[in-house]
Amino acid sequence: MASGDSSSETAEKVLLYEINPFGNYEGLSLFNYGDGDVDLKGWSISDGEGTLTFISGIKIASGARLTLVKAVGADDWFSGRGNTTTFGDERIQKKGSFILANTGDDISLYRNGILRDAVCYGEKHMEIGWSGDPVPLPTNKYVLRIGSNDTDTAADWIYTKPGLTNHSFDPELYFDSVVSPFSFPESQGTPIFKEIENADREILIANYLLTNVNLVALLCGLSAKGVKVRILLDGAPLGNDISTELTLMRSLVDAGAEVYLIDDPVAGNYERYAYFHNKYAVIDGKKVIVTSENWTAGNLSENCSNRGWGAAIESGELSEYMRDVFFSDMNLEFGDVRPLLQCYPGLKPYAGTLTYSAPEQCEIMRYEAKVMPIISPDYSLTAMRYFIENAGSRVYSEQMDLGSSFCTIDDRSPVGWLSAAAERGVDARFILDASAKSRDEIINMINSTTGTKAISIAGKEEFSLIHNKGVIIDDKVWVGSVNWTESSFQNNREFAVVIDSPEVTDFFAGLFIDDWGVNEHTVAEIGLEITIDTFEIDGDRIYVFTVSGPEDSAYTWDVLGDGTLRTSPINKIVCKGLHEGVHTVRVSMDGTGYTAVCDYAVEPIAMPSSENKVNWIPVAAGVAAIAGVGAVIRRRNNNP
């Protein structure tokens, strides 16, 4: 862009750095990426309607930023920082109407009339000095250059807010680690307690919800012993009564801990994030714990909690990376973080007893692995797309949520990326929690329009709901707090990791396959099979016919092969009084073309039933009765 420049001119690498059209203090900044100081006399900035020309010396040091704003306000982060001046500075000549349009504008930087840099944003396109689409710019954000590379395209820029970390995705950023995987509800959160028990210097916790009384008791004890405990929590979690959590945090403060709230519930206050949705801790600068689950009374206990994944990771490099993120988020400069007692000066401590009870020891496996940090809103969406698009054999995704903007089959949605993976032969599977409305519609849409196999699960005996946000990609696994929603990827603060380890990945893949269970997809792969169990109760022979399809599907049965049809709402049917002989049982899975056929023989019994006809027993009652008899028989056999 600067053809014709002398060698001294080209050595001066001053570029447009920030464009902020919103608010009372709109403005822009320049950054000196060169090795020496630059005198800006003779440089100018134009928006096509007005021009700002530096008419006397304003120097910008190497590695420094100069901010130019319409007006200065001490309460404004953009204009109130150092090395800032206004458009009306006597060293700057303003001509025309220089106004940064909210809907979009084009900005050009010149040195002695020669174009040196350009950028356009929003709805504005430009033909000279720029290639391709403008930089997107949502309301109340600003555009920021990432790095010194200058391709004169939107790839050089991101949109952001004051106080965000603005890290970019690096597919090579892995840290050598030792990883201990665990799951909810099986672990009951024991690895979290055990890792925190061993802290001797520092504990940093960034969580959406922290309400487990036993964990708070442990933290109080450690803080009282001199361990530096700092906690950063979301100040207004959606739909949650945090009164008990706040009293627990007051007790922690009384024990010597520091507790801060980010994004408080006061309307109109500046907020960096829609939600501070992390679930992680950094311990002694050498270990990181990350989970998909909040650290609540239910999840860290023997209760039937959510399905979720977690990992304890030993890595000094990963710990240092997340310490930097933690302290950046805890920064008080931006006005959205306040100490607990500043938000609630009259807050009372927890009224109950805070005595720590160590959970029982559990087996914790350790595997060498490489681990990549993933953070929202910086680059989690870019990372998710990268990993799915580069999958070669399998992508298994288990999600609590799928945002409305992602319920589409296109290249902007993870569902679309899954679909593309399936088209190239990848085994693509998707589990979605079924507790919210319209989940069946989403699953049916995915199954009917893509090669991805999808199911929804409304909890199981083992857990209450799918709260996971985990993804298996070949021999890598994504574990953390990032839901498949636009807000989670682009507006929340979230933390996840990608663990590169066949052993760790297989641990979580085994959990996924267990949750996947038997469904219409497994039936399509292996067909239906019938098994028959018999029990003798009070002179009657009870027959339990079970088909290998999903337990919660409806089935139509012809038990005697005589065309008499019965329907069962689950995959079993129970009857008695079958007449002697060889029969053929047929069953079909309602709504599908899947059918199973099996021959069986009814033998005479010593004491025939008083009724000589088939008696169809209600399925639930029949199965319960048989289970009870089985329990009685087992008790008798075990107690001679």
PECOR-V182573 format. One record per pair of residues at least 4 apart in sequence whose C-alpha atoms are under 7 Angstrom apart, sorted by the first residue. I is the first residue (numbers start at 0). GAP is how many residues later the second one is. D is the distance in Angstrom with one decimal. If there is no record, write none. Layout:
i=(I I)
gap=(GAP GAP)
d=(D D)
//
This chain:
i=(0 0 0 1 1 1 4 4 5 6 7 10 11 11 12 12 12 13 13 13 13 13 14 14 14 14 15 15 15 15 16 16 16 16 16 17 17 17 17 17 18 18 18 18 18 18 19 19 19 19 19 20 20 20 20 20 21 21 21 24 24 24 24 24 24 25 25 26 26 26 27 27 27 28 28 28 28 29 29 29 30 30 30 30 31 31 31 31 31 31 32 32 32 33 34 35 35 36 36 36 36 37 37 37 38 38 38 38 39 39 39 39 40 40 40 40 40 41 41 41 41 41 42 42 42 42 42 43 43 43 43 43 43 43 44 44 44 44 44 44 44 45 45 45 45 45 45 46 46 46 46 46 46 48 48 48 49 49 49 49 50 50 50 50 51 51 51 51 52 52 52 53 53 53 54 54 54 55 59 59 59 65 65 66 66 66 67 67 67 67 68 68 68 68 69 69 70 71 71 72 72 73 74 75 76 76 76 78 84 86 86 87 99 100 102 102 103 103 103 103 104 104 104 104 105 105 105 105 105 106 106 106 107 107 107 108 108 108 108 109 109 109 110 110 116 117 117 117 118 119 119 119 119 119 120 120 120 120 121 121 121 121 122 123 124 124 125 128 129 129 130 130 131 132 133 134 134 135 136 136 136 136 140 140 140 141 141 141 142 142 142 142 143 143 143 143 144 144 144 145 145 145 148 149 150 159 160 162 162 163 165 166 167 167 168 168 168 172 173 173 173 174 174 174 174 174 175 175 175 175 176 176 176 176 176 176 176 177 177 177 177 177 177 177 178 178 178 178 178 178 178 178 179 179 179 179 179 179 179 180 180 180 180 181 181 181 181 182 182 182 182 183 183 183 183 183 183 184 184 184 184 184 184 187 187 187 187 188 188 188 188 189 189 190 191 192 192 193 194 198 198 199 199 200 200 200 201 201 201 201 201 202 202 202 202 202 202 202 203 203 203 203 203 203 204 204 204 204 204 204 205 205 205 205 205 205 205 206 206 206 206 206 206 207 207 207 207 207 207 207 207 208 208 208 208 209 209 209 209 210 210 210 210 211 211 211 211 211 212 212 212 213 213 213 214 215 215 216 216 216 216 217 217 218 219 219 219 220 221 221 222 222 222 222 222 222 223 223 227 228 228 229 229 229 230 230 230 231 231 231 231 231 232 232 232 233 233 233 233 233 234 234 234 234 234 235 235 235 241 242 243 244 245 246 246 246 246 246 247 247 247 248 248 249 249 249 249 250 250 250 251 251 252 252 252 258 258 259 259 259 259 260 260 260 260 261 261 261 262 262 262 263 269 269 270 272 272 272 273 273 274 274 275 275 275 276 276 276 276 277 277 277 277 278 278 278 278 278 278 279 279 279 280 280 280 281 281 281 281 281 282 282 284 284 284 285 285 285 285 286 286 286 286 286 287 287 287 287 288 288 288 289 289 289 289 289 290 290 290 290 290 290 291 291 291 291 291 291 291 291 292 294 294 295 296 297 297 298 298 303 303 303 304 304 305 305 305 305 305 306 306 306 306 306 307 307 308 308 309 314 315 316 317 318 319 320 321 322 323 324 325 326 329 330 331 331 337 337 338 339 340 366 368 368 368 369 369 369 370 370 370 370 371 371 371 372 372 372 373 373 373 373 374 374 374 374 374 375 375 375 375 375 375 375 376 376 376 376 376 378 379 379 380 380 381 382 383 384 384 384 385 386 386 387 387 387 387 388 388 390 390 390 391 391 392 392 392 393 393 393 393 393 394 394 394 394 394 394 394 395 395 395 395 395 395 396 396 396 396 396 396 397 397 397 397 397 397 397 398 398 398 398 398 398 398 398 398 398 399 399 399 399 399 399 399 400 400 400 400 400 401 401 401 401 402 402 402 402 404 405 405 405 405 406 407 407 407 408 408 408 409 410 410 412 413 414 415 416 417 417 417 418 418 418 418 419 420 420 420 421 421 421 421 421 422 427 427 428 428 428 429 429 429 430 430 430 431 431 431 432 432 432 432 432 433 433 433 433 434 437 438 438 439 440 441 442 442 442 442 443 444 445 445 445 446 446 446 446 452 457 458 458 458 458 459 468 468 468 468 468 469 469 469 470 470 471 471 471 471 471 472 474 474 474 474 475 475 475 475 475 475 476 476 476 476 477 477 477 477 478 478 478 479 479 479 480 480 480 481 481 481 481 481 482 483 484 485 486 486 487 487 500 501 502 503 504 505 506 507 508 509 510 511 512 517 517 517 518 518 518 519 520 521 522 522 522 527 527 527 527 527 527 528 528 528 529 529 529 529 529 529 530 530 530 531 531 531 531 532 532 532 533 533 533 533 534 534 534 535 535 535 536 538 538 538 539 539 539 540 540 541 541 542 542 542 543 543 543 543 544 544 544 545 545 545 546 546 548 549 550 550 551 551 552 552 552 553 553 553 553 553 553 554 554 554 554 554 554 554 554 554 555 555 555 555 555 555 555 555 556 556 556 556 556 556 557 557 557 557 557 557 557 557 558 558 558 559 559 559 560 560 560 560 567 567 571 572 573 573 573 573 574 574 574 574 575 575 575 576 576 576 576 576 577 577 577 578 579 579 579 580 580 580 581 581 581 581 582 582 582 583 583 583 583 584 584 584 585 585 585 586 586 586 587 587 587 588 588 616 617 618 619 620 621 622 623 624 625 626 627 628 629 630 631 632 633 634 635)
gap=(114 115 128 112 113 114 4 5 4 4 4 23 22 26 19 20 21 16 17 18 19 20 15 16 17 102 13 14 15 101 12 13 14 127 128 10 11 125 126 127 8 9 10 123 124 125 6 7 8 122 123 5 6 79 80 81 4 80 118 44 45 46 47 48 54 43 44 41 42 43 39 40 41 36 37 38 39 35 36 37 32 33 34 35 28 29 30 31 32 33 29 30 115 28 27 25 26 22 23 24 25 21 22 23 18 19 20 21 14 17 18 19 13 14 15 16 17 11 12 13 69 70 10 11 67 68 69 7 8 9 10 65 66 67 6 7 8 62 63 64 65 4 5 6 61 62 63 4 51 58 59 60 61 47 48 49 45 46 47 48 43 44 45 47 40 41 42 43 39 40 41 37 38 39 36 37 38 35 4 5 6 17 18 16 17 18 16 17 18 19 10 16 17 18 16 17 15 7 8 6 7 6 5 4 4 85 257 5 4 5 7 4 5 4 19 20 17 18 19 20 15 16 17 19 13 14 15 18 20 11 12 13 9 10 11 6 7 8 9 4 5 6 4 5 12 11 12 34 11 4 5 6 14 15 13 14 15 16 12 13 14 15 11 10 8 9 4 23 22 23 21 22 21 21 20 19 22 23 4 5 6 22 18 19 20 17 18 19 14 15 16 17 13 14 15 16 11 12 13 10 11 12 7 6 5 4 111 109 171 108 212 211 210 211 210 213 214 199 196 197 198 142 143 195 196 197 139 193 194 195 136 137 138 191 192 193 194 135 136 137 188 189 190 191 132 133 134 135 187 188 189 190 131 132 133 184 185 186 187 129 130 131 323 5 127 128 129 4 125 126 127 4 121 122 123 124 125 114 119 120 121 122 278 111 112 113 114 4 110 111 112 4 169 4 4 4 22 4 4 84 85 27 84 26 27 83 25 26 27 81 82 25 26 27 78 79 80 81 25 26 27 77 78 79 25 26 27 75 76 77 25 26 27 72 73 74 75 25 26 70 71 72 73 25 26 29 68 69 70 71 86 24 85 86 87 35 84 85 86 34 84 85 86 4 83 84 85 88 4 84 141 4 142 143 4 4 32 4 137 138 139 4 138 4 4 32 35 4 4 5 4 5 6 32 33 34 31 32 29 28 29 27 28 29 27 28 29 27 28 29 30 98 27 28 29 27 28 29 41 42 26 27 28 29 30 27 28 29 4 4 4 4 4 4 100 101 102 103 4 101 102 4 10 4 97 98 99 4 98 99 4 5 4 5 6 80 81 77 78 79 80 76 77 78 79 74 75 76 8 73 74 72 65 66 65 218 219 220 217 218 217 218 216 217 218 204 215 216 217 203 215 216 217 11 12 13 14 15 202 9 10 11 7 8 9 5 6 7 37 41 4 5 31 34 35 28 29 30 33 26 27 28 29 32 24 25 26 31 22 23 24 20 21 22 190 206 18 19 20 188 189 190 16 17 18 176 177 187 188 189 15 4 5 4 4 5 7 6 7 158 159 160 158 159 157 158 159 160 161 156 158 159 160 161 159 160 159 170 169 4 4 4 4 4 4 4 4 4 4 4 4 4 7 6 5 6 4 5 4 4 4 137 130 131 132 129 130 131 126 127 128 129 125 126 127 123 124 125 6 121 122 123 4 5 119 120 121 4 113 114 116 117 118 119 112 113 114 115 116 4 4 109 4 108 4 4 4 4 29 32 4 4 86 7 29 30 85 28 32 4 82 83 34 82 33 34 81 32 33 34 79 80 32 33 34 76 77 78 79 32 33 34 75 76 77 32 33 34 73 74 75 32 33 34 70 71 72 73 32 33 34 67 68 69 70 71 84 85 32 33 66 67 68 69 83 31 32 82 83 84 4 5 82 83 4 81 82 83 81 7 8 9 79 35 5 7 8 4 6 7 6 5 6 4 4 4 4 4 4 10 34 4 31 32 33 4 4 5 7 4 5 6 29 30 28 24 25 23 24 25 23 24 25 23 24 25 23 24 25 23 24 25 32 33 5 22 23 24 23 4 4 17 4 4 4 4 11 12 13 4 4 4 6 8 4 5 6 7 68 7 4 5 6 7 4 10 11 12 13 14 8 9 10 6 7 4 5 6 33 37 4 25 26 27 30 22 23 24 25 26 29 21 22 23 28 18 19 20 21 17 18 19 15 16 17 13 14 15 6 7 12 13 14 5 4 4 4 4 5 4 6 4 4 4 4 4 4 4 4 4 4 4 4 4 4 31 32 4 30 31 4 4 4 4 5 26 19 20 21 66 67 68 18 19 67 15 16 17 18 66 68 14 15 16 11 12 13 14 10 11 12 7 8 9 10 6 7 8 4 5 6 4 68 69 70 36 68 69 35 36 33 34 31 32 33 28 29 30 31 27 28 29 25 26 27 24 25 22 21 19 20 17 18 16 17 18 14 15 16 17 35 36 12 13 14 15 16 32 33 34 35 9 10 11 12 31 32 33 34 8 9 10 29 30 31 4 5 6 7 8 27 28 29 25 26 27 23 24 25 22 23 24 25 4 5 47 46 42 43 45 48 39 40 41 42 38 39 40 32 35 36 37 38 24 35 36 23 22 23 24 20 21 22 17 18 19 20 16 17 18 13 14 15 16 12 13 14 10 11 12 8 9 10 6 7 8 5 6 5 4 4 4 4 4 4 4 4 4 4 4 4 4 4 4 4 4 4 4)
d=(6.2 5.9 6.7 6.4 6.0 5.5 5.7 6.2 6.4 6.3 6.9 6.6 5.6 6.7 5.9 5.3 4.7 6.6 5.6 4.4 6.0 6.9 5.7 5.6 6.6 6.1 6.3 4.7 6.5 6.7 5.4 5.0 5.6 5.8 5.2 5.1 5.0 5.6 4.7 6.5 6.3 4.4 6.8 5.8 5.3 6.8 5.4 5.3 5.8 4.7 6.7 4.9 6.4 5.0 6.1 5.4 5.6 6.3 5.8 5.9 5.7 5.1 6.1 7.0 6.1 5.6 5.8 5.5 3.9 6.0 5.8 5.4 6.4 6.6 5.4 4.1 5.8 5.6 5.3 6.5 7.0 5.9 4.4 6.5 6.6 6.6 5.3 5.4 5.7 6.5 6.3 5.6 6.5 5.8 5.5 6.7 5.1 6.7 5.8 4.3 5.1 5.5 5.4 6.4 5.8 5.7 4.4 6.5 6.2 6.2 5.5 6.0 4.9 5.4 5.2 5.1 6.7 6.8 5.7 6.2 6.1 5.3 6.0 5.6 5.6 4.3 5.9 6.8 5.5 4.2 6.1 5.9 5.2 6.5 5.6 5.2 6.5 7.0 5.7 4.7 6.3 5.8 4.4 6.5 5.7 5.3 6.7 6.7 6.4 6.9 5.5 4.6 6.5 6.1 5.6 6.2 5.5 4.1 4.5 4.2 5.8 5.2 6.4 6.2 6.3 5.6 4.7 6.6 5.4 5.0 6.5 6.0 4.6 6.4 5.6 5.7 6.4 5.1 6.3 6.9 6.6 5.6 6.0 6.4 4.6 6.3 5.9 5.2 5.2 6.2 6.4 6.4 4.7 5.9 5.5 5.5 5.9 5.2 6.3 6.1 5.7 4.8 6.7 5.4 6.3 7.0 6.7 6.5 6.6 6.8 7.0 6.6 6.3 5.7 5.6 6.0 5.1 4.0 4.8 4.8 5.7 5.8 6.9 5.1 5.8 4.1 6.6 6.4 6.5 5.6 5.4 6.2 5.9 4.3 6.7 6.0 5.6 5.1 6.1 5.1 4.4 5.3 6.6 6.6 6.9 5.8 6.4 6.7 6.7 6.0 6.1 6.6 5.1 6.3 4.6 4.4 5.9 6.4 6.2 6.1 5.1 5.2 7.0 6.5 6.9 6.0 6.3 6.7 5.0 6.1 6.2 5.3 6.3 6.7 6.0 5.0 6.7 6.9 6.6 6.7 6.8 5.9 6.3 5.4 5.1 5.4 5.5 6.3 6.5 5.6 4.3 6.2 5.4 5.4 6.0 6.9 5.7 4.4 6.5 5.8 5.6 7.0 6.9 6.4 6.6 6.9 6.6 6.7 6.5 6.9 5.3 5.5 6.4 5.9 5.4 6.9 6.5 5.9 5.6 5.1 4.6 6.3 6.3 5.3 5.2 6.4 6.7 6.2 4.7 6.6 6.4 5.5 4.9 5.9 5.3 5.6 6.4 5.8 5.1 6.9 6.3 5.4 4.5 5.8 6.6 5.8 4.6 6.4 5.5 5.2 6.3 6.5 5.6 5.1 6.4 6.3 5.4 4.7 6.5 6.0 4.4 6.5 6.5 6.2 6.2 5.2 5.8 5.7 5.8 4.4 5.7 6.2 7.0 6.3 5.2 4.8 6.1 6.7 6.6 5.4 6.1 6.1 6.5 6.4 4.9 5.0 5.9 6.9 6.8 4.6 6.9 6.2 6.3 6.1 6.2 5.9 6.9 6.6 7.0 6.2 6.3 5.8 6.9 4.8 6.1 5.5 5.5 4.6 6.0 5.8 4.8 6.2 4.8 6.3 6.9 5.9 4.8 6.3 6.1 5.0 5.9 5.4 5.1 6.5 6.4 4.8 6.3 6.0 4.3 6.6 6.0 4.9 6.0 5.9 6.1 5.6 6.2 6.6 5.2 6.4 4.9 4.5 6.4 5.6 5.2 6.8 5.9 4.7 5.8 6.5 6.6 6.9 5.5 6.1 6.6 6.7 6.7 4.9 5.5 5.2 6.4 4.6 5.8 6.4 6.2 4.6 4.2 6.8 6.1 6.8 6.9 6.3 5.4 6.7 6.3 6.1 6.9 6.3 4.8 5.5 5.0 6.3 5.3 6.0 6.1 5.4 5.5 6.4 6.6 5.5 4.8 6.1 6.0 6.1 5.7 5.9 5.5 6.3 6.8 4.9 6.3 6.0 4.7 5.9 6.2 4.8 6.2 6.0 4.9 5.8 6.9 6.9 6.4 5.0 6.2 5.7 5.3 6.4 6.6 5.0 4.9 5.3 5.4 4.3 6.3 6.9 5.7 5.2 6.0 6.5 6.3 6.2 6.2 6.4 6.8 5.8 4.6 4.6 6.4 6.3 5.0 6.3 6.7 6.2 6.8 6.6 5.0 6.3 4.8 6.0 6.5 5.4 4.7 5.9 6.5 6.0 5.6 6.6 5.6 4.3 5.1 5.6 5.6 6.3 6.1 5.6 4.4 6.7 5.2 5.3 6.6 7.0 6.7 5.8 5.6 5.6 4.9 6.0 5.5 5.1 4.9 6.5 5.9 5.0 7.0 6.9 6.5 5.8 5.5 5.9 6.4 4.7 5.5 6.0 5.6 6.7 6.8 6.1 6.5 5.3 4.5 6.5 5.6 5.2 6.8 5.7 4.6 6.6 6.0 6.9 5.1 6.3 6.1 5.3 6.3 5.9 5.4 4.3 5.4 5.5 4.4 5.7 6.8 5.9 5.9 5.1 6.5 5.9 5.9 4.5 6.2 5.6 5.6 6.7 6.0 6.9 5.9 4.0 6.5 6.8 5.1 6.6 5.6 5.7 6.3 5.7 6.2 6.8 4.6 4.6 6.0 6.3 6.4 6.1 6.4 5.7 5.6 5.0 6.6 6.5 5.2 6.1 5.4 5.7 5.2 5.3 5.2 6.0 5.7 5.8 6.2 5.0 5.6 5.9 5.8 4.4 6.5 6.4 6.4 6.1 6.1 6.2 6.3 6.0 6.3 6.6 6.0 6.2 6.1 6.2 6.2 6.1 6.4 6.9 5.4 6.8 6.3 6.6 6.6 6.2 4.5 7.0 6.6 5.7 5.2 6.0 5.1 7.0 6.4 5.7 4.6 6.1 5.4 5.0 6.6 6.2 4.7 6.7 5.7 5.7 4.9 5.3 6.2 5.5 5.5 4.7 6.4 5.2 5.5 6.2 6.2 5.1 4.8 6.6 5.6 4.3 5.6 6.0 6.0 6.1 6.1 5.9 6.3 5.5 6.2 6.2 6.2 5.9 6.9 6.9 6.1 6.2 6.9 7.0 6.4 6.8 6.8 6.4 6.6 6.9 5.9 6.2 6.0 6.6 4.8 6.1 5.7 5.2 4.5 5.9 5.8 5.1 6.2 4.9 6.4 6.9 5.3 4.7 6.6 5.9 4.8 5.9 5.5 4.9 6.8 6.3 4.9 6.2 5.9 4.3 6.4 5.9 4.6 6.1 6.1 5.9 5.4 6.3 6.2 5.1 6.5 6.9 6.7 5.3 4.7 6.7 6.8 7.0 5.8 5.0 5.4 4.6 5.6 6.4 7.0 6.7 6.8 6.2 6.0 6.9 6.4 6.8 5.1 5.6 6.6 6.3 4.2 6.4 6.8 4.8 6.8 6.8 6.8 6.8 6.4 6.7 6.8 6.7 5.9 4.3 4.6 5.4 6.3 6.5 6.1 6.2 6.2 6.2 6.2 6.2 6.6 6.3 5.5 6.0 5.7 6.6 6.7 5.3 6.8 4.8 6.1 5.5 5.3 5.8 6.4 5.0 6.3 5.6 4.8 5.8 6.2 4.6 6.5 5.9 5.2 5.6 6.4 4.7 6.4 5.4 5.1 5.9 6.5 4.9 5.7 5.0 5.1 4.7 5.6 6.5 6.2 7.0 6.0 6.1 6.3 6.2 5.7 6.0 6.8 5.9 5.9 5.5 6.6 6.6 6.9 6.4 5.9 6.0 6.8 6.0 5.7 4.6 4.2 6.4 6.2 6.9 6.4 6.2 6.0 5.5 5.4 5.2 6.9 5.7 5.0 6.1 4.5 6.4 6.8 6.7 5.9 6.4 6.0 4.8 5.7 6.5 5.5 4.5 6.0 6.9 5.7 5.5 5.3 6.8 5.3 6.8 5.7 4.4 6.5 5.4 5.5 6.5 5.9 3.8 6.3 5.8 5.8 6.0 5.7 6.6 5.8 6.8 6.7 5.6 6.8 6.4 5.8 4.6 5.9 5.0 7.0 6.0 6.0 6.3 6.7 5.9 5.9 6.8 6.3 6.2 6.2 6.2 6.0 6.3 5.8 6.1 5.2 6.2 6.3 4.9 6.1 6.3 6.1 4.6 6.0 6.3 6.5 5.5 6.3 6.9 6.5 5.4 5.6 5.3 5.9 6.9 5.6 4.5 6.4 6.7 6.6 6.0 5.3 6.4 6.8 5.7 4.7 6.3 5.9 5.1 6.7 6.6 5.4 4.7 6.2 5.6 5.0 6.7 5.4 4.4 6.0 6.4 5.3 6.3 6.2 6.8 6.7 5.4 5.9 7.0 5.9 4.7 5.7 5.4 6.1 6.8 5.9 4.6 6.8 5.5 5.3 6.3 5.8 4.4 6.7 5.5 6.5 6.4 6.6 5.1 4.9 6.8 5.1 6.2 5.6 6.8 5.7 4.3 5.6 7.0 6.4 5.6 5.6 5.4 6.5 6.9 6.6 6.6 5.7 4.7 5.3 6.5 5.7 4.4 6.5 5.6 5.4 6.7 6.6 5.4 5.1 6.1 5.8 4.5 6.8 7.0 6.0 5.7 4.9 6.6 5.7 5.1 6.3 6.8 4.3 6.3 5.5 5.8 5.7 6.4 5.0 5.6 6.8 6.8 6.3 6.9 5.6 6.4 5.6 5.8 6.0 6.9 5.6 4.5 5.3 5.9 5.2 6.7 6.5 6.3 5.5 4.6 5.9 7.0 6.8 5.3 6.7 4.7 5.6 6.2 5.6 5.2 6.9 6.9 5.7 4.3 6.3 5.7 5.5 6.1 6.9 5.6 4.4 6.3 5.8 5.4 6.3 5.8 4.6 6.6 5.6 5.5 6.7 5.7 4.3 6.5 5.7 6.5 5.7 5.8 6.0 6.1 6.0 6.2 6.0 6.2 6.3 6.0 6.2 6.3 6.1 6.1 6.1 6.2 6.2 6.1 6.1 6.5)
//
